[in-house]
Amino acid sequence: MRRVERNGKLAPGCPWSIRQTGVYQKLVQPADSSQEAISTFFLVAPSSAIESDLMRNLGDITNNVKAAFLIHKSIVAESLAGWMDYMCWLEEQLTKKSTRVMATPNELEEDRHELRQLGDNITDLRVVLQTKVLTIRRLKKDYQRYCSIRCKDSRNCKCGQIIQEFEEYVDEAQMYLERAAVLQDRVQSVQNLLSDLLGYEELRTLRELMAHTVQGSTAMEQVAVIGLVFIPATLVENFFSTEFVKNDSDGLRVSGQVWIMVAVAVPMTVCVLVFWRLWLRYEFFRLRPLRLARRSLKALVKAKRSKDEDPGMKV
């Protein structure tokens, strides 16, 4: 039987820990109903409250069957004591996390990790409570069975009080289980919101990166155009520089026929620009069928998707 109790840890750690107590018991029913049943048990890791309660109450009970189930009843009652406070703490942490997600969008990854841990705690809580409900129901059935064997006179039977207490414990554990399910739904809702925010942030980052890429492509295109303009003139200048510009004993002399260099460089530049423009048009028309095919495929996919999503349309 698992229980939850405070461990004394300070924030940011979890101040709650889940402990467990084991009960090993052997209850021997004699063949002669007039003889008393023999009950042998030992406890594994009981709480101090359970030890004190058993030491105080077991000595006053002469019925071994009643004493045997009193042990279980005491452990069940003690194991249900702290779950409401623990769930209040989980709910408070969930509220803080959801408020933080909306207030500080720059720490979304850290929030996702903390929400995942909180979701794991709530999942463990549901497993523990589900097991607790099944265990308490099994104890109630066992006590009813033993009571039906030992209590021959139903008018003097006093088993109904303990059975009623077991039923109340089942109802209480079931209530905790339903509240844990609501907490898990809230965690899932906050996690979905966080995933949407992270997707939005990634999309915005991709858009900024795309904008920078477009700017870089524009700059490279401008550099390419400048290169197309100046490369022919540079080639002509390097080729004819020794013919039109001389450096001798009289100093630096420029030939009067330097206009020939300009006359050669300008037509070459024009030819390069015309060739570049023709190449771009050629690539545009060469890839046009592929673009049209992609556009048609996207239109077909979109039409098919809208047709499938329309509930009133039959295929």
C-alpha positions in Angstrom: 0.0 0.0 0.0 1.6 3.3 -1.1 1.3 6.6 0.7 2.5 10.1 0.1 4.3 12.2 2.7 6.4 15.3 2.9 10.2 14.7 2.7 11.3 18.1 3.9 13.0 19.2 0.6 13.0 22.9 -0.3 12.2 24.4 -3.7 12.9 23.8 -6.5 12.8 20.2 -5.4 9.6 18.3 -4.9 8.6 18.4 -1.2 6.6 15.1 -1.5 7.7 11.5 -1.7 5.7 8.3 -2.3 6.5 5.6 0.2 5.1 2.1 0.4 4.2 -0.3 3.2 4.1 -4.1 2.7 1.9 -6.4 4.7 2.6 -10.1 4.7 -0.1 -12.0 6.5 -1.2 -15.6 7.1 -4.7 -16.2 8.4 -5.5 -19.8 9.3 -9.2 -20.8 9.7 -9.6 -23.9 11.9 -12.0 -26.6 10.9 -13.9 -26.2 14.1 -15.8 -22.9 14.0 -15.8 -22.7 17.7 -12.0 -22.3 17.7 -10.4 -19.0 17.1 -8.6 -18.2 13.8 -4.8 -17.8 13.9 -3.4 -14.6 12.4 0.3 -14.1 11.7 1.6 -11.0 10.1 4.6 -8.7 9.7 4.9 -5.2 8.3 7.6 -3.9 5.9 8.5 -0.2 6.2 5.4 1.0 8.1 5.1 4.6 9.1 5.5 5.8 12.7 1.8 6.6 12.8 0.9 3.0 11.8 3.2 1.6 14.4 1.7 3.7 17.2 -1.9 3.0 16.1 -1.4 -0.8 16.0 0.4 -0.8 19.4 -2.4 1.1 20.9 -5.4 -0.9 19.5 -4.3 -4.5 18.9 -4.0 -5.3 22.5 -7.6 -4.7 23.2 -9.0 -7.0 20.4 -9.6 -10.6 21.2 -11.0 -11.6 17.7 -8.0 -12.5 15.5 -10.0 -12.1 12.3 -11.1 -8.6 13.3 -7.5 -7.8 14.4 -6.1 -9.0 11.1 -8.4 -6.8 9.1 -7.9 -3.9 11.5 -4.3 -3.9 10.4 -5.3 -3.5 6.8 -7.9 -0.9 7.6 -5.4 1.2 9.6 -2.9 1.1 6.8 -5.5 1.9 4.1 -6.8 4.9 6.2 -3.2 6.2 6.8 -2.3 5.7 3.1 -5.2 8.0 2.0 -4.3 10.9 4.3 -1.9 12.9 2.2 -3.1 12.6 -1.4 -5.4 15.6 -1.3 -2.5 17.9 -0.2 -0.2 16.3 -2.8 -2.7 17.0 -5.6 -3.2 20.6 -4.4 0.6 21.0 -4.7 0.6 19.5 -8.2 -2.3 21.8 -9.2 -0.4 24.8 -7.8 2.7 23.9 -9.8 0.6 23.4 -12.9 -0.9 26.9 -12.5 2.5 28.4 -12.1 3.8 26.7 -15.2 0.9 27.7 -17.4 1.2 31.3 -16.2 5.0 31.3 -16.9 4.5 29.9 -20.4 2.3 32.9 -21.3 4.5 35.4 -19.5 8.0 34.3 -20.5 8.0 32.9 -24.1 11.9 32.9 -24.1 12.1 30.0 -21.7 9.9 27.5 -23.6 12.3 24.6 -23.7 12.9 24.8 -19.9 9.1 25.0 -19.4 8.6 21.9 -21.6 11.0 19.9 -19.5 9.3 20.9 -16.3 5.9 20.2 -17.7 7.1 16.7 -18.8 8.2 16.0 -15.3 5.0 17.2 -13.8 3.0 15.1 -16.3 5.1 12.0 -15.2 4.3 12.7 -11.6 0.6 12.8 -12.4 0.8 9.6 -14.4 2.5 7.9 -11.5 -0.2 9.3 -9.2 -3.0 7.8 -11.4 -1.3 4.4 -11.4 -0.9 4.4 -7.6 -4.5 5.4 -7.0 -5.9 2.9 -9.5 -3.9 0.1 -7.8 -5.1 1.4 -4.4 -8.8 1.3 -5.5 -8.4 -2.3 -6.6 -6.5 -3.3 -3.4 -9.2 -1.8 -1.1 -12.0 -3.6 -3.1 -10.1 -6.9 -2.8 -9.7 -6.4 1.0 -13.4 -5.6 1.4 -14.3 -8.8 -0.5 -11.9 -10.9 1.6 -13.3 -9.5 4.8 -16.9 -10.2 3.6 -15.9 -13.8 2.8 -14.2 -14.4 6.2 -17.1 -12.7 8.0 -19.6 -14.9 6.2 -17.7 -17.9 7.5 -17.2 -16.8 11.1 -20.5 -15.0 11.7 -23.2 -17.6 11.9 -25.7 -15.3 13.6 -26.2 -12.3 11.3 -28.1 -10.5 14.1 -25.0 -10.4 16.3 -22.5 -9.8 13.5 -20.6 -6.6 13.7 -18.7 -6.9 10.4 -20.9 -4.3 8.7 -19.0 -1.4 10.2 -15.6 -2.4 8.9 -17.2 -3.2 5.5 -18.8 0.2 5.4 -15.4 1.8 6.2 -13.8 -0.1 3.3 -16.5 1.1 1.0 -15.9 4.7 2.1 -12.1 4.2 1.5 -12.9 3.0 -2.0 -15.1 6.0 -2.7 -12.4 8.4 -1.4 -9.7 6.7 -3.5 -11.9 6.8 -6.6 -12.5 10.5 -6.0 -8.8 11.1 -5.9 -8.4 9.1 -9.1 -10.9 11.2 -10.9 -9.2 14.4 -9.8 -5.9 13.1 -11.0 -7.4 12.4 -14.4 -8.6 16.1 -14.5 -5.1 17.2 -13.6 -3.6 15.1 -16.4 -6.0 16.6 -18.9 -4.9 20.1 -17.8 -1.2 19.2 -18.1 -1.9 17.9 -21.6 -3.7 21.1 -22.5 -0.8 23.2 -21.3 1.7 21.0 -23.2 -0.3 21.4 -26.4 -0.2 25.2 -25.9 3.5 25.0 -25.3 4.0 23.0 -28.5 2.0 25.5 -30.5 4.1 28.3 -29.1 7.3 26.5 -29.9 6.1 25.8 -33.4 5.3 29.5 -33.8 8.8 30.5 -32.6 10.4 28.0 -35.0 8.4 29.3 -37.8 9.3 32.9 -37.0 13.0 31.9 -36.8 12.7 30.2 -40.2 11.1 33.3 -41.7 13.9 35.5 -40.4 16.5 33.1 -41.7 14.7 33.1 -45.1 14.7 36.9 -45.1 18.4 37.0 -44.5 19.0 34.3 -47.2 17.0 36.4 -49.7 19.1 39.5 -48.8 22.2 37.5 -49.2 21.1 36.2 -52.6 20.2 39.7 -53.7 23.7 40.9 -52.7 25.3 38.1 -54.5 23.3 38.9 -57.6 24.4 42.5 -57.4 28.0 41.4 -57.1 27.6 39.1 -60.1 26.1 42.0 -62.2 29.0 44.2 -61.2 31.4 41.5 -62.1 29.8 41.0 -65.5 30.3 44.8 -66.2 33.9 45.1 -65.1 35.4 41.7 -66.0 35.6 42.4 -69.8 37.1 45.8 -69.2 39.6 44.3 -66.8 40.6 41.6 -69.3 41.1 44.2 -72.1 43.1 46.5 -69.8 45.4 43.7 -68.7 45.9 42.6 -72.3 46.6 46.1 -73.7 48.2 47.8 -70.7 51.7 47.3 -71.9 50.9 48.8 -75.4 49.1 52.0 -74.3 50.8 52.7 -71.0 54.7 52.8 -70.8 57.0 53.7 -68.0 60.5 54.7 -69.3 63.2 57.2 -68.4 60.9 60.1 -69.4 58.2 58.9 -66.9 54.8 57.4 -67.3 53.4 57.9 -70.8 49.9 57.1 -72.1 49.4 56.4 -75.8 47.1 58.5 -77.8 45.4 55.4 -79.1 44.0 54.4 -75.7 40.5 54.8 -77.1 41.0 51.5 -78.8 40.9 49.8 -75.4 37.6 51.4 -74.6 36.2 50.6 -78.0 37.0 46.9 -77.5 35.9 46.7 -73.8 32.4 48.3 -74.3 31.2 45.9 -77.0 32.6 42.9 -75.0 30.7 44.1 -71.9 27.5 44.5 -74.0 27.9 41.0 -75.4 28.4 39.5 -72.0 25.3 41.2 -70.6 23.2 40.1 -73.6 24.4 36.6 -73.3 23.6 36.5 -69.5 20.1 37.9 -70.2 19.5 35.3 -72.9 20.7 32.5 -70.6 18.3 33.6 -67.8 15.4 33.6 -70.3 16.4 30.1 -71.5 16.5 28.8 -68.0 13.1 30.3 -67.3 11.4 28.7 -70.2 13.3 25.4 -69.7 12.0 25.0 -66.1 8.5 26.4 -66.9 6.9 22.9 -67.6 8.3 21.7 -64.3 6.8 24.6 -62.4 3.4 24.2 -64.1 3.4 20.5 -63.2 4.2 21.3 -59.6 1.5 23.9 -59.5 -1.1 21.4 -61.0 -0.1 18.7 -58.5 -0.5 21.1 -55.6 -4.0 22.1 -56.9 -5.0 18.4 -57.2 -3.8 17.6 -53.7 -5.6 20.6 -52.3 -8.8 19.7 -54.1 -8.6 16.1 -53.0 -8.0 17.2 -49.4 -11.0 19.6 -49.4 -13.1 16.9 -50.9 -12.2 14.4 -48.2 -12.8 16.9 -45.4 -16.3 17.7 -46.7 -18.6 15.4 -44.7 -21.5 15.9 -47.2 -19.6 14.8 -50.2 -19.5 11.1 -51.2 -16.6 9.7 -53.1 
